[in-house]
Amino acid sequence: MIAFDTQSQKLFCSRFVSVFVGVILTQVLTVLLFIPFGAYAQGKRIDLSDLSKLVNLKAPQISPDGKNIVLVTSRPNFEDNRYENELVLVNISTGTQRVLAYNRPRVRHPRWSPAGNRLAFLAGDKTGKLQLFVLPMNGGDAKPITNASRGVKLFTWRPDGIDLAFVAEDEPEQKSGEEKHNKSFEVGDNSYLTKSEPMPSHIWLISADGKTTRRLTSGLGGVSTYFPTGINWSPDGETIAFISQPRPQSGEIVHRSLKILNVASTAQHVVVAGPTFISLPMFSSNGRSVTYLRPVEPEPWCNPASAFLVPVSGGESVNVTPDIDRNLDARRASGYRWMPDGKSLLTLGNDRTRASFWLQPLGGKPQKIDLGSVDPLTSDPLSSFSISGNGSFAFIGVEPQRPAELYYMSSTSSSPERVTNFNDELASYNLGSVEAISWSGPDQFEENGILVFPPDFDKNKKYPLVLSIHGGPMYASKEGFCIFHQLLAAKGWIVFSPNYRGSDNMGREYQRAIINDTGDGPGRDVMAGIAEVIAQGFVDEDRIAVSGWSYGGFMTTWLISHYHIWKAAVAGAAVTDWLDYYNASDINLWPGYGLGGSPWLNNNLQNYWKQSPITYAHNIQTPTLILSNTGDERVPVTQSYKLYHALKDNGVPVQFIAYPISGHFPADPVHRKDVYRRWIDWIKQHFEMTLRSSEK
């Protein structure tokens, strides 16, 4: 667009300026009329304003006949600071779309009825609580069939399509007299932010028309819902498999058991006893066995999960995915689904710098499915992918330079077909290219990560390097589109996202190597990766920054306290003190399995202190931005306060930004955008300071 400075215009007679501007604008408009939008956008680099254009997709559910797919779309509304969800039906053969649910707050978790003639989903009621809705597919409005005072957490259709089972949290006891003012409660193994007695969640049966409801379970122990685990009907509709925990406190997730519930009698029996981290129970097609996920080793911390098969009566569990040496943990990968033949499983997990599906025949060798350049998303514990009755399946996927879209495969031997174009505009931008990189790490590990290059990258030039370290640690940096990495690359920086021991993309030995070596070994892995990147010859070694969130924040804090090559650091929701984590986190007992047990036994406190970055904070020299939610139950904000005071007291440039919201990472668009903006600005500020200093 052409603009004229007011003072400059005074130098010309008004007539000349008028004619000149008119000619130029006419030429510009003529050119623009003949340039397709895509071609125009290809020259545009992505920036923070483009966050408003990103459409997030989740929960794809393919119809039983394999003809349609329903999914949830989510668009940011910055004015009202919320994400607006819609339930969208996509016809596979034509690609036509139809919105099924308008103005349904927080719509999620769609599920087809067994006959495919109705759709059930969760959506917010007038109070914001999630309720169960049923929508007839032959016309008519969705009808709420539950009125749970604390909302519905999970549900599933009965095989006959007449009823549904759902999970809801119990109401607290209604007190009277002076006791109604008594707010005391027993804490147990719960988050430091807990303000009331945690209540168990239980299973209910409800007819699809909502007219009849029956409670099926009760008591202190209930359904484990903290990391959603799903409930599953037997093929005959007589029993339900579910994951229980003895008490409702969040830390009790490490004490889960697999149980079977008889719907008619409400009797229960234990199939697999805890303590262990069990998830995603599913009946076999003949109903005689149940599959489930659990870590291969007894400890739940950083042990990769496999799928196991056990008789419904109990007994020995058999690992049915022994040759898939990857983590199938439902918290990260949505694990697996039964294929319609009842003889094989379709599994999903992180695999080097990709995400992979494997077809796993019972008793046979797994076959990795060729997905081309598409990576399935692995972040939805119950709905990453779904399979129809004819063996076709649907999933949400990303490509290196294309945000999320809906993909369809007619069989496990076909190629993925992209059936939506929600994010075409962003895909048309001038984005940074993405490449996988590998290196020989310490302790004889083969290691890998990804590089995102600035748009128009020239290998003969030198570029600043920004590390973006993934959290987990049981996760992986992959080649699929990441909008934050593209925002960093658009600034003219190379983004390096290394995988390190503990990542779940390289097999059991690599993932377990982080146990009782939470910082030193992973730190050496990352530094070896940096050396490999620098050896390529395009890194400005005077401008290297390190950053990450959660365990990525832990790694950032560890690295700046042990190495001194950084010009800036960003530590988001950083684990800095394992002792605080064990005592105050929502999953407080979990790290004990990776740090030799409780810190209060056998002088193990010294081990916790030795492996906590805060112990070495006096060594930090790097200007550091600290970010945290005050209501973060996963990583208590106290850890960020400790880091802030340690740096400030030692004269290190530091800024601590807190968000007065709950959650481990901002869930609303405004604060999420603010995190990205501050993260980028902090690094930019210190890179520019270095550049100005070198020019003097």
C-alpha positions as CSV (number, residue, x, y, z in Angstrom):
1,M,0.0,0.0,0.0
2,I,1.3,3.5,-0.9
3,A,1.3,6.4,1.6
4,F,2.4,10.0,1.3
5,D,4.0,12.1,4.0
6,T,2.0,15.3,4.6
7,Q,5.1,17.5,4.5
8,S,6.2,16.0,1.2
9,Q,2.9,16.7,-0.4
10,K,3.3,20.4,0.3
11,L,6.2,20.5,-2.1
12,F,4.0,19.7,-5.1
13,C,1.1,21.5,-6.5
14,S,-2.2,19.9,-5.6
15,R,-3.1,19.0,-9.2
16,F,0.2,17.2,-9.8
17,V,-0.2,15.2,-6.6
18,S,-3.8,14.3,-7.4
19,V,-2.9,13.0,-10.8
20,F,0.1,11.1,-9.6
21,V,-1.8,9.4,-6.8
22,G,-4.6,8.5,-9.1
23,V,-2.4,6.9,-11.7
24,I,-0.5,4.9,-9.1
25,L,-3.5,3.7,-7.2
26,T,-5.2,2.7,-10.5
27,Q,-2.1,0.6,-11.4
28,V,-1.9,-1.0,-8.0
29,L,-5.6,-1.9,-8.0
30,T,-5.3,-3.3,-11.5
31,V,-2.4,-5.5,-10.5
32,L,-4.2,-6.7,-7.3
33,L,-7.3,-7.7,-9.2
34,F,-5.3,-10.2,-11.2
35,I,-3.2,-11.7,-8.3
36,P,-4.9,-14.7,-6.6
37,F,-5.2,-14.5,-2.8
38,G,-2.9,-17.5,-2.3
39,A,-0.1,-15.9,-4.4
40,Y,-0.4,-12.6,-2.5
41,A,-0.3,-14.4,0.9
42,Q,2.8,-16.4,0.0
43,G,4.9,-13.3,0.6
44,K,3.4,-12.7,4.0
45,R,5.2,-13.9,7.1
46,I,3.1,-15.1,10.0
47,D,2.8,-12.8,13.1
48,L,0.8,-12.6,16.3
49,S,-2.2,-11.1,14.7
50,D,-2.6,-14.4,12.7
51,L,-3.5,-16.3,15.9
52,S,-7.0,-15.1,15.3
53,K,-7.1,-17.1,12.0
54,L,-6.0,-20.4,13.4
55,V,-8.8,-23.0,13.5
56,N,-8.2,-25.8,16.0
57,L,-9.7,-29.1,15.2
58,K,-10.4,-32.1,17.5
59,A,-12.5,-35.1,18.3
60,P,-13.0,-36.6,14.8
61,Q,-15.7,-39.3,14.9
62,I,-16.4,-41.3,11.7
63,S,-20.0,-42.6,11.3
64,P,-20.6,-46.3,11.7
65,D,-21.2,-46.6,7.9
66,G,-18.0,-44.7,7.1
67,K,-19.8,-41.9,5.1
68,N,-19.6,-38.9,7.4
69,I,-17.2,-37.5,10.0
70,V,-18.2,-35.2,12.8
71,L,-15.6,-33.0,14.5
72,V,-15.2,-30.0,16.8
73,T,-13.8,-26.8,15.4
74,S,-12.5,-24.1,17.7
75,R,-11.9,-20.4,16.8
76,P,-10.5,-17.7,19.1
77,N,-12.7,-14.7,20.0
78,F,-10.3,-12.2,21.3
79,E,-13.0,-9.6,22.0
80,D,-14.8,-11.8,24.4
81,N,-11.6,-13.8,25.3
82,R,-13.0,-17.3,24.6
83,Y,-12.7,-20.1,22.1
84,E,-15.9,-20.6,20.1
85,N,-16.6,-24.3,19.4
86,E,-18.8,-25.7,16.7
87,L,-19.9,-29.2,15.9
88,V,-19.3,-29.8,12.1
89,L,-20.5,-32.7,9.9
90,V,-18.3,-33.4,6.9
91,N,-19.4,-35.7,4.1
92,I,-16.4,-37.7,3.0
93,S,-17.3,-38.2,-0.7
94,T,-18.3,-34.6,-1.4
95,G,-16.4,-32.6,1.3
96,T,-19.5,-30.6,2.1
97,Q,-19.9,-29.3,5.6
98,R,-22.8,-28.7,7.9
99,V,-22.7,-27.1,11.3
100,L,-24.7,-29.2,13.7
101,A,-24.5,-27.2,16.9
102,Y,-24.8,-23.4,17.0
103,N,-24.2,-21.4,20.2
104,R,-23.5,-24.5,22.3
105,P,-20.9,-23.3,24.8
106,R,-17.9,-25.7,25.2
107,V,-19.3,-28.3,22.8
108,R,-17.1,-31.4,22.8
109,H,-16.7,-35.2,22.7
110,P,-19.2,-36.1,19.9
111,R,-20.2,-39.8,19.7
112,W,-22.3,-41.5,17.1
113,S,-25.1,-43.9,18.2
114,P,-24.4,-47.5,17.2
115,A,-27.0,-47.2,14.3
116,G,-25.6,-43.8,13.3
117,N,-29.0,-42.1,13.5
118,R,-28.2,-40.0,16.5
119,L,-25.3,-38.0,17.8
120,A,-24.5,-37.5,21.5
121,F,-22.1,-34.8,22.7
122,L,-21.3,-32.7,25.7
123,A,-22.0,-28.9,25.9
124,G,-22.3,-26.3,28.5
125,D,-25.7,-25.5,30.1
126,K,-26.7,-22.0,31.4
127,T,-24.4,-22.3,34.4
128,G,-21.5,-23.5,32.3
129,K,-21.6,-27.1,33.5
130,L,-21.2,-29.8,30.8
131,Q,-24.4,-31.8,30.1
132,L,-25.1,-34.6,27.8
133,F,-27.1,-33.8,24.6
134,V,-28.6,-36.1,22.0
135,L,-29.2,-34.9,18.4
136,P,-31.3,-36.8,15.9
137,M,-29.5,-36.9,12.5
138,N,-32.8,-37.0,10.5
139,G,-33.8,-33.5,11.7
140,G,-34.6,-31.7,14.9
141,D,-32.8,-30.0,17.7
142,A,-30.3,-31.4,20.2
143,K,-31.9,-32.1,23.5
144,P,-30.2,-32.1,26.9
145,I,-30.8,-35.4,28.7
146,T,-28.8,-34.8,31.9
147,N,-29.0,-32.1,34.6
148,A,-25.9,-33.1,36.7
149,S,-25.2,-30.4,39.2
150,R,-21.5,-30.8,38.8
151,G,-21.6,-31.6,35.1
152,V,-20.9,-34.8,33.0
153,K,-17.3,-35.9,32.6
154,L,-17.6,-39.0,30.4
155,F,-20.2,-40.9,28.5
156,T,-20.6,-43.8,26.1
157,W,-23.5,-45.4,24.1
158,R,-24.8,-48.8,25.1
159,P,-24.4,-51.2,22.1
160,D,-28.2,-51.3,21.6
161,G,-28.4,-47.5,21.3
162,I,-31.3,-47.3,23.8
163,D,-29.2,-46.1,26.8
164,L,-26.0,-44.3,27.6
165,A,-23.7,-44.6,30.5
166,F,-22.2,-41.4,31.9
167,V,-19.8,-40.3,34.6
168,A,-20.6,-37.4,37.0
169,E,-19.1,-36.1,40.2
170,D,-21.0,-36.6,43.4
171,E,-22.4,-33.6,45.3
172,P,-21.0,-32.8,48.7
173,E,-23.1,-33.4,51.8
174,Q,-25.7,-30.7,52.5
175,K,-25.0,-29.4,56.0
176,S,-27.4,-27.7,58.3
177,G,-27.2,-25.5,61.3
178,E,-23.8,-24.1,62.3
179,E,-22.1,-26.9,60.3
180,K,-23.2,-25.2,57.1
181,H,-20.5,-22.6,57.8
182,N,-17.8,-25.3,58.4
183,K,-15.6,-25.4,55.3
184,S,-12.8,-27.7,56.7
185,F,-11.8,-30.8,54.7
186,E,-9.2,-33.5,54.7
187,V,-6.5,-32.8,52.2
188,G,-4.9,-36.1,51.4
189,D,-2.8,-36.4,48.3
190,N,-4.2,-33.4,46.5
191,S,-3.1,-30.1,45.0
192,Y,-2.1,-27.2,47.2
193,L,-4.9,-25.2,45.5
194,T,-7.7,-27.5,46.6
195,K,-10.3,-25.5,48.5
196,S,-12.9,-28.2,49.3
197,E,-13.2,-31.9,49.9
198,P,-12.7,-33.7,46.6
199,M,-15.7,-35.8,45.6
200,P,-15.7,-39.1,43.8
201,S,-17.1,-39.6,40.3
202,H,-19.5,-42.4,39.5
203,I,-21.3,-44.1,36.7
204,W,-25.0,-43.6,35.8
205,L,-27.3,-45.1,33.3
206,I,-29.7,-42.9,31.3
207,S,-32.1,-43.6,28.5
208,A,-31.4,-41.8,25.2
209,D,-34.5,-39.8,25.6
210,G,-33.5,-38.8,29.1
211,K,-36.6,-40.1,30.8
212,T,-35.1,-42.7,33.0
213,T,-31.9,-42.5,35.1
214,R,-30.2,-45.1,37.4
215,R,-27.1,-44.8,39.5
216,L,-24.7,-47.7,39.0
217,T,-21.8,-47.1,41.3
218,S,-21.3,-45.3,44.7
219,G,-18.8,-45.0,47.5
220,L,-15.5,-43.2,48.3
221,G,-13.7,-44.9,45.5
222,G,-15.0,-44.0,42.0
223,V,-14.1,-43.6,38.4
224,S,-10.7,-42.1,37.7
225,T,-11.2,-39.1,35.6
226,Y,-8.3,-36.8,36.3
227,F,-6.6,-38.0,33.2
228,P,-9.6,-39.1,31.2
229,T,-9.6,-42.9,30.9
230,G,-12.9,-43.7,29.2
231,I,-15.5,-46.3,30.1
232,N,-16.4,-49.1,27.7
233,W,-19.4,-51.4,27.2
234,S,-19.1,-55.1,26.6
235,P,-20.5,-56.2,23.2
236,D,-23.6,-57.7,24.9
237,G,-24.3,-54.5,26.8
238,E,-24.4,-56.2,30.1
239,T,-21.1,-54.9,31.7
240,I,-18.9,-51.9,31.7
241,A,-15.2,-51.7,32.0
242,F,-13.8,-48.7,33.9
243,I,-10.7,-47.5,35.7
244,S,-11.1,-46.8,39.4
245,Q,-9.0,-45.2,42.1
246,P,-9.5,-45.8,45.9
247,R,-10.0,-42.1,46.8
248,P,-10.9,-39.0,44.7
249,Q,-7.7,-37.0,45.5
250,S,-5.8,-36.2,42.3
251,G,-2.5,-37.8,43.5
252,E,-4.3,-41.2,43.7
253,I,-4.1,-41.6,40.0
254,V,-1.0,-43.8,40.5
255,H,-3.2,-46.3,42.4
256,R,-5.6,-47.1,39.6
257,S,-7.3,-50.5,39.1
258,L,-9.3,-52.0,36.2
259,K,-12.8,-53.1,37.2
260,I,-15.8,-54.7,35.5
261,L,-19.3,-53.5,36.5
262,N,-22.4,-55.7,36.1
263,V,-25.1,-53.2,35.0
264,A,-28.1,-55.2,36.2
265,S,-26.8,-56.1,39.6
266,T,-24.3,-53.2,40.0
267,A,-21.8,-55.8,41.3
268,Q,-18.1,-55.0,40.6
269,H,-15.0,-57.2,40.4
270,V,-11.3,-56.2,40.0
271,V,-9.6,-57.4,36.9
272,V,-6.2,-55.8,37.3
273,A,-5.3,-54.4,40.8
274,G,-3.2,-51.3,41.4
275,P,-1.0,-49.6,42.1
276,T,-0.3,-48.9,38.5
277,F,-1.2,-46.3,35.9
278,I,-3.9,-48.0,33.9
279,S,-6.0,-46.4,31.2
280,L,-8.3,-46.9,28.2
281,P,-10.1,-50.2,28.9
282,M,-11.8,-51.8,25.8
283,F,-13.6,-55.1,25.5
284,S,-12.6,-57.5,22.8
285,S,-15.2,-58.3,20.1
286,N,-16.2,-61.5,21.8
287,G,-16.5,-59.9,25.2
288,R,-14.2,-62.5,26.9
289,S,-11.2,-60.2,27.3
290,V,-10.4,-56.6,28.0
291,T,-7.5,-54.6,26.6
292,Y,-5.9,-51.7,28.5
293,L,-2.8,-49.5,28.6
294,R,-0.2,-49.4,31.3
295,P,3.5,-48.9,31.7
296,V,5.6,-52.0,30.8
297,E,7.6,-51.5,34.0
298,P,5.9,-51.2,37.4
299,E,6.8,-47.5,38.0
300,P,4.4,-45.1,36.2
301,W,7.0,-42.3,35.9
302,C,8.7,-42.2,32.4
303,N,8.0,-45.8,31.6
304,P,6.5,-46.3,28.1
305,A,3.0,-47.8,28.0
306,S,1.9,-50.9,26.0
307,A,-1.5,-52.4,25.3
308,F,-2.3,-55.5,27.5
309,L,-5.0,-58.2,27.1
310,V,-6.5,-59.8,30.2
311,P,-9.5,-62.2,30.7
312,V,-12.6,-60.4,32.1
313,S,-12.5,-62.7,35.1
314,G,-8.9,-61.6,35.8
315,G,-5.6,-63.5,35.6
316,E,-2.4,-62.9,33.7
317,S,-2.1,-59.9,31.4
318,V,-0.4,-60.3,28.1
319,N,1.4,-57.5,26.3
320,V,-0.1,-57.5,22.8
321,T,2.2,-54.7,21.5
322,P,5.7,-56.0,22.6
323,D,7.3,-55.1,19.3
324,I,6.1,-51.5,19.2
325,D,8.9,-50.0,21.2
326,R,7.1,-46.6,21.6
327,N,5.0,-45.0,24.3
328,L,1.2,-45.7,23.8
329,D,0.3,-43.7,27.0
330,A,-3.3,-42.4,26.7
331,R,-2.3,-39.1,28.2
332,R,-0.2,-38.3,25.1
333,A,-1.1,-40.6,22.3
334,S,-4.7,-41.8,22.6
335,G,-3.2,-45.3,22.5
336,Y,-5.2,-47.6,20.4
337,R,-8.6,-48.8,19.0
338,W,-9.9,-52.2,18.1
339,M,-10.2,-52.8,14.3
340,P,-13.7,-54.1,13.2
341,D,-12.3,-57.6,12.5
342,G,-11.6,-58.1,16.3
343,K,-8.2,-59.5,15.5
344,S,-6.0,-56.5,15.4
345,L,-5.5,-53.1,17.0
346,L,-4.7,-49.7,15.5
347,T,-2.2,-47.9,17.7
348,L,-0.8,-44.4,17.7
349,G,2.3,-43.0,19.3
350,N,5.2,-40.6,18.8
351,D,7.9,-42.1,16.6
352,R,11.2,-40.3,16.2
353,T,10.3,-36.8,14.8
354,R,6.9,-38.0,13.6
355,A,3.7,-39.6,14.9
356,S,2.8,-43.0,13.6
357,F,0.0,-45.5,13.3
358,W,0.7,-49.2,13.6
359,L,-1.6,-52.0,12.7
360,Q,-1.0,-54.6,15.4
361,P,-2.5,-58.1,14.8
362,L,-3.0,-60.1,18.0
363,G,0.0,-62.4,18.2
364,G,1.6,-61.0,15.1
365,K,4.1,-58.3,14.0
366,P,3.1,-54.7,13.9
367,Q,2.9,-52.9,10.5
368,K,3.7,-49.2,10.4
369,I,1.2,-47.3,8.2
370,D,2.6,-45.0,5.5
371,L,1.2,-41.5,6.2
372,G,3.3,-39.5,3.8
373,S,4.0,-36.1,5.2
374,V,1.0,-36.1,7.6
375,D,1.4,-36.4,11.4
376,P,-1.6,-37.4,13.4
377,L,-2.2,-35.2,16.4
378,T,-1.6,-37.1,19.7
379,S,-3.0,-34.6,22.3
380,D,-6.6,-35.8,22.7
381,P,-6.7,-38.7,25.2
382,L,-10.1,-40.1,24.1
383,S,-10.6,-38.8,20.6
384,S,-7.5,-38.5,18.5
385,F,-8.9,-40.9,15.9
386,S,-11.9,-43.1,15.2
387,I,-12.6,-46.2,13.1
388,S,-15.9,-47.0,11.2
389,G,-17.5,-50.4,10.9
390,N,-15.9,-50.9,7.5
391,G,-12.4,-50.3,8.7
392,S,-12.0,-46.7,7.4
393,F,-10.8,-44.2,9.9
394,A,-10.5,-40.5,10.5
395,F,-7.9,-38.3,12.4
396,I,-6.8,-34.8,12.8
397,G,-3.3,-34.3,11.3
398,V,-0.7,-31.6,10.5
399,E,2.0,-31.3,8.0
400,P,5.2,-29.3,8.3
401,Q,3.8,-26.2,6.7
402,R,0.1,-26.8,7.1
403,P,-2.0,-26.4,10.4
404,A,-4.5,-29.0,11.5
405,E,-7.0,-30.5,9.1
406,L,-9.3,-33.5,9.0
407,Y,-7.8,-36.6,7.2
408,Y,-9.5,-39.8,6.1
409,M,-8.2,-43.2,5.1
410,S,-10.4,-45.8,3.5
411,S,-8.2,-48.6,4.9
412,T,-4.8,-49.0,6.6
413,S,-3.2,-49.6,3.3
414,S,-4.6,-46.4,1.6
415,S,-3.1,-42.9,1.6
416,P,-4.4,-40.1,3.8
417,E,-6.9,-37.8,2.1
418,R,-7.3,-34.3,3.4
419,V,-11.0,-33.5,3.4
420,T,-11.1,-30.0,4.9
421,N,-9.3,-26.7,4.3
422,F,-10.0,-24.7,7.5
423,N,-6.5,-23.4,7.7
424,D,-5.7,-22.8,4.0
425,E,-5.0,-19.1,4.5
426,L,-2.2,-19.8,7.1
427,A,-0.8,-22.6,4.9
428,S,-0.4,-20.1,2.0
429,Y,1.9,-17.9,4.0
430,N,5.6,-17.7,3.6
431,L,6.4,-20.2,6.4
432,G,9.7,-21.5,7.6
433,S,10.8,-24.9,6.3
434,V,11.0,-27.8,8.8
435,E,13.7,-30.4,8.9
436,A,14.6,-33.3,11.2
437,I,18.1,-33.5,12.6
438,S,19.9,-36.3,14.4
439,W,23.1,-36.7,16.3
440,S,25.1,-39.1,18.4
441,G,24.5,-38.1,21.9
442,P,26.2,-38.9,25.2
443,D,25.9,-42.4,26.7
444,Q,25.7,-43.9,23.2
445,F,22.2,-42.6,22.5
446,E,21.0,-41.8,19.0
447,E,19.1,-38.6,19.3
448,N,17.0,-36.2,17.2
449,G,15.0,-33.0,17.1
450,I,13.7,-30.6,14.6
451,L,14.9,-27.3,13.0
452,V,12.5,-24.6,11.8
453,F,14.3,-22.2,9.5
454,P,13.3,-18.6,8.8
455,P,11.4,-17.9,5.6
456,D,13.8,-17.3,2.7
457,F,16.6,-19.0,4.7
458,D,20.1,-18.7,3.2
459,K,22.5,-21.3,4.4
460,N,25.4,-19.0,3.7
461,K,24.2,-16.5,6.3
462,K,24.4,-16.5,10.1
463,Y,21.2,-16.6,12.1
464,P,20.3,-16.4,15.8
465,L,19.3,-19.7,17.4
466,V,16.3,-20.2,19.7
467,L,15.8,-23.4,21.6
468,S,12.2,-24.3,22.2
469,I,12.3,-27.4,24.5
470,H,9.2,-29.6,24.8
471,G,7.6,-30.5,28.1
472,G,6.5,-33.8,29.5
473,P,9.1,-35.1,29.6
474,M,7.2,-37.9,28.0
475,Y,6.5,-36.2,24.7
476,A,8.4,-35.4,21.6
477,S,9.2,-32.5,19.2
478,K,7.9,-33.4,15.8
479,E,7.9,-32.1,12.2
480,G,4.2,-31.2,12.1
481,F,3.1,-27.6,12.0
482,C,3.6,-25.6,15.2
483,I,2.3,-22.0,15.1
484,F,4.6,-20.9,17.9
485,H,7.7,-22.2,16.2
486,Q,6.6,-20.5,13.0
487,L,6.2,-17.2,14.9
488,L,9.7,-17.5,16.2
489,A,11.1,-18.4,12.8
490,A,9.3,-15.4,11.2
491,K,11.5,-13.2,13.3
492,G,14.5,-14.4,11.4
493,W,15.6,-17.0,14.0
494,I,16.4,-20.6,13.6
495,V,14.3,-22.7,16.0
496,F,15.8,-25.8,17.5
497,S,13.5,-28.1,19.3
498,P,15.6,-31.1,20.6
499,N,14.3,-34.4,21.9
500,Y,16.2,-35.6,25.0
501,R,16.2,-38.7,27.2
502,G,12.8,-39.1,28.7
503,S,11.2,-38.2,25.4
504,D,8.7,-40.9,24.3
505,N,9.8,-41.2,20.6
506,M,12.8,-43.4,20.7
507,G,11.9,-46.5,22.7
508,R,11.9,-47.9,26.2
509,E,15.6,-47.6,27.0
510,Y,15.8,-43.9,25.9
511,Q,12.6,-43.0,27.8
512,R,13.6,-44.7,31.0
513,A,17.1,-43.2,31.0
514,I,15.7,-40.1,32.7
515,I,14.7,-42.0,35.8
516,N,16.9,-40.6,38.7
517,D,18.7,-38.5,36.1
518,T,16.2,-35.7,35.5
519,G,18.6,-32.9,34.6
520,D,22.2,-33.8,34.0
521,G,21.7,-36.5,31.3
522,P,19.0,-34.6,29.4
523,G,21.1,-31.4,29.6
524,R,24.0,-33.2,28.0
525,D,21.7,-34.5,25.3
526,V,20.5,-31.0,24.4
527,M,24.1,-29.6,24.4
528,A,25.2,-32.3,22.0
529,G,22.3,-31.4,19.8
530,I,23.3,-27.7,19.9
531,A,26.9,-28.7,18.9
532,E,25.5,-30.5,15.9
533,V,23.4,-27.6,14.8
534,I,26.3,-25.1,15.2
535,A,28.5,-27.5,13.1
536,Q,26.1,-26.8,10.1
537,G,27.7,-23.3,9.9
538,F,24.6,-21.1,9.9
539,V,24.3,-20.2,13.6
540,D,25.3,-16.9,15.1
541,E,27.0,-18.3,18.2
542,D,26.8,-14.9,20.0
543,R,23.0,-15.0,19.9
544,I,21.6,-18.2,21.3
545,A,18.5,-18.3,23.5
546,V,16.9,-21.2,25.4
547,S,13.2,-21.5,26.4
548,G,10.5,-23.9,27.3
549,W,7.3,-24.5,29.3
550,S,6.7,-27.1,32.1
551,Y,9.4,-29.7,31.8
552,G,10.7,-27.5,29.0
553,G,10.9,-24.8,31.7
554,F,12.8,-27.3,34.0
555,M,15.3,-28.0,31.2
556,T,15.7,-24.2,30.5
557,T,16.4,-23.6,34.2
558,W,18.8,-26.5,34.4
559,L,20.7,-25.4,31.2
560,I,21.2,-21.8,32.3
561,S,22.5,-22.9,35.7
562,H,25.0,-25.3,34.2
563,Y,26.0,-23.8,30.8
564,H,26.7,-20.2,29.9
565,I,26.3,-19.8,26.2
566,W,22.8,-18.1,26.4
567,K,21.9,-14.5,25.7
568,A,18.3,-14.9,27.0
569,A,16.1,-17.5,28.6
570,V,12.3,-17.9,29.0
571,A,11.2,-20.3,31.8
572,G,7.5,-21.0,31.6
573,A,5.8,-22.9,34.4
574,A,9.2,-24.2,35.2
575,V,9.7,-27.1,37.6
576,T,12.6,-25.7,39.7
577,D,12.2,-27.6,42.9
578,W,11.2,-31.3,43.0
579,L,10.3,-31.1,46.7
580,D,7.6,-28.5,46.0
581,Y,6.4,-30.6,43.1
582,Y,6.1,-33.8,45.3
583,N,4.4,-32.0,48.2
584,A,2.0,-29.5,46.4
585,S,1.3,-30.6,42.8
586,D,-1.9,-32.2,41.7
587,I,-0.1,-35.4,40.7
588,N,2.2,-35.1,43.7
589,L,3.1,-38.8,44.2
590,W,4.0,-39.3,40.5
591,P,7.6,-37.9,40.6
592,G,8.5,-40.1,43.5
593,Y,8.6,-43.0,41.1
594,G,11.4,-41.2,39.1
595,L,13.4,-39.9,42.0
596,G,14.0,-43.0,44.2
597,G,10.7,-42.7,46.2
598,S,9.5,-40.3,48.7
599,P,11.8,-37.4,49.7
600,W,11.0,-38.1,53.3
601,L,12.4,-41.6,53.4
602,N,16.0,-43.0,53.6
603,N,17.6,-39.6,53.4
604,N,16.2,-39.2,49.8
605,L,15.7,-35.5,50.4
606,Q,19.3,-34.9,49.2
607,N,18.5,-36.7,46.0
608,Y,15.6,-34.3,45.3
609,W,17.7,-31.3,46.1
610,K,20.6,-32.5,43.9
611,Q,18.3,-32.9,40.9
612,S,16.4,-29.6,41.4
613,P,17.6,-26.6,39.2
614,I,16.9,-24.2,42.0
615,T,19.9,-25.7,43.9
616,Y,22.2,-24.3,41.2
617,A,20.4,-21.0,40.7
618,H,23.3,-19.0,42.1
619,N,25.2,-20.0,39.0
620,I,22.8,-18.4,36.6
621,Q,24.0,-15.5,34.5
622,T,21.4,-15.4,31.7
623,P,18.7,-12.7,31.6
624,T,15.6,-14.7,32.3
625,L,11.9,-14.1,31.8
626,I,9.7,-16.2,34.1
627,L,6.1,-16.9,33.2
628,S,3.5,-18.8,35.3
629,N,-0.2,-19.0,36.1
630,T,-1.0,-18.4,39.8
631,G,-3.6,-21.1,39.7
632,D,-1.3,-23.8,38.2
633,E,-2.0,-27.1,40.0
634,R,0.6,-29.0,38.0
635,V,3.6,-26.8,38.7
636,P,3.0,-24.7,41.8
637,V,3.7,-21.0,41.2
638,T,5.9,-21.1,44.3
639,Q,8.6,-22.6,42.1
640,S,8.7,-19.5,39.9
641,Y,8.8,-17.2,43.0
642,K,11.9,-19.1,44.2
643,L,13.6,-18.7,40.8
644,Y,12.7,-15.0,40.7
645,H,14.2,-14.2,44.1
646,A,17.3,-16.3,43.4
647,L,18.1,-14.4,40.2
648,K,17.1,-11.0,41.6
649,D,19.2,-11.4,44.7
650,N,22.2,-12.4,42.5
651,G,21.9,-9.4,40.3
652,V,20.8,-11.3,37.2
653,P,18.3,-9.4,34.9
654,V,15.0,-11.1,35.5
655,Q,11.3,-10.4,34.9
656,F,8.5,-12.4,36.4
657,I,5.0,-12.2,34.8
658,A,2.1,-14.0,36.4
659,Y,-1.3,-14.7,35.1
660,P,-4.1,-14.8,37.7
661,I,-5.8,-17.7,36.1
662,S,-6.0,-21.5,36.7
663,G,-4.5,-24.2,34.5
664,H,-1.0,-25.2,33.6
665,F,-1.0,-23.1,30.4
666,P,-3.4,-20.2,29.6
667,A,-6.5,-21.7,28.1
668,D,-7.9,-18.4,26.9
669,P,-6.8,-16.7,23.6
670,V,-5.9,-13.3,25.1
671,H,-3.4,-14.7,27.8
672,R,-2.1,-17.3,25.4
673,K,-1.3,-14.5,22.9
674,D,0.3,-12.5,25.7
675,V,2.6,-15.4,26.6
676,Y,3.8,-15.6,23.0
677,R,4.3,-11.9,22.7
678,R,6.3,-11.6,25.9
679,W,8.3,-14.7,25.1
680,I,9.3,-13.3,21.7
681,D,9.9,-9.7,22.9
682,W,12.2,-10.8,25.7
683,I,14.4,-12.8,23.3
684,K,14.3,-10.1,20.7
685,Q,15.3,-7.4,23.2
686,H,18.4,-9.3,24.3
687,F,19.4,-10.4,20.8
688,E,19.3,-6.7,19.8
689,M,21.3,-5.7,22.8
690,T,24.0,-8.2,21.9
691,L,24.0,-6.9,18.3
692,R,24.3,-3.3,19.3
693,S,27.1,-4.2,21.7
694,S,29.0,-6.0,18.9
695,E,28.7,-3.0,16.6
696,K,30.3,-0.5,19.0
